[in-house]
Amino acid sequence: MTEAKTISVITAVHAPGAHHLPEAYKSLLAQELPAGWDWQWVIQEDGHTDEVAPHVPDDERVSFGQGRAGRAAMARMLGLARAKGEVVKVLDADDQLTPGTLARDLEALERNPEVGWVTSRVLDLLPDGSTLGFEGDPDPGVLERGSVLEHWRAHDYRASVHPATLAIRKDLLLSLGGWMALPASEDTGLLLALSAVSRGWFNADVGLLYRKWPGQVTGAASHTDPVERDARMQVIDARATALARSGWVYSPSAVA
C-alpha cells in the first residue's frame, strides 16, 4: 500500500490570538483532500506561556510546540522543523481556510510541476461576520516568474496576491531560507523571493478568510511606521533582486 503524502499547515500563534485556533481547526476539518493525501497541522507558539495550549485540539494530526518569542517568522521556522509534508501551507491563527482550498492548492502543484507555489483569492473577514473582497486580482492560472515582484514595485510595495494564502513546495521553501527575519512583512519577503526564482499559480476561488480584529498585529501603528516600513521594503527588494540576478531558477527535479 502506498504511503499517503502530506501537506503541512504551519500556524504561528501568540497568546492574544490563541482563542481563534478552534475556528482555524474547524476550517481544516472541512477540507477534503485528493486521494493519497493527508494534512498535518503544525502549531508553533511565539513564546512560552500557558495561554495557547488549552486552545490546541486533541488530534494526532496536530503538532504543538513553543519557543522563544521572536515574531511570526521565527515561530514558523521553528515549526518547520516538525513539518513532514512535501508541501507547506501557511495558515495564520486568526484566519480560516475555505472549503476546497487545500485540494485546489495540491491540484495546481501536481498538475503543473514547474510551479513552485500557489496563492488564492482572499476575503477580509470583518468583526461583524461580513466579508469584503479585493480589487485587482490577477487572472487565474500561471504567475510567470518575476510578475508578482514587478507588480509590487509598480504599486507602492503592494503585491498582486496575498502571501497569507501561500502553499509552497517544501524544498523550494528551504532553498530560499524560509521567511525573512523581519518584525513584519516576513511573508511578503518570502512571496517576492518565490516570484524571483519560480513560477507561481493563482486560484481565483476564495481560499482564505483574512480576519480583521482589534488585536491584529498588522493593525498596530508600528506596522505602518514609515521609517520601518521603508527599511522592510528595501531589504525585501534587495533580496528578491539578488535572487533574480543569480540566474537560479527553481526546478523540482533539481533539488534533492
Secondary structure, 3 states (H helix, E strand, C coil): CCCCEEEEEEEEECHHHHHHHHHHHHHHHCCCCCCCEEEEEEEEEEECCCCCHHHCCCCCCEEEEEECCCCHHHHHHHHHCCCCCCEEEECCCCCEECCCHHHHHHHHHHHCCCEEEEEEEEEEECCCCCEECCCCCCCCEEECCCHHHHHHHHCCCCCCCCHHHCEEEHHHHHHCCCCCCCCCCHHHHHHHHHHHHCEEEEEEEEEEEEECCCCCHHHCHHHHCHHHHHHHHHHHHHHHHHHHHHCCCCCHHHCC
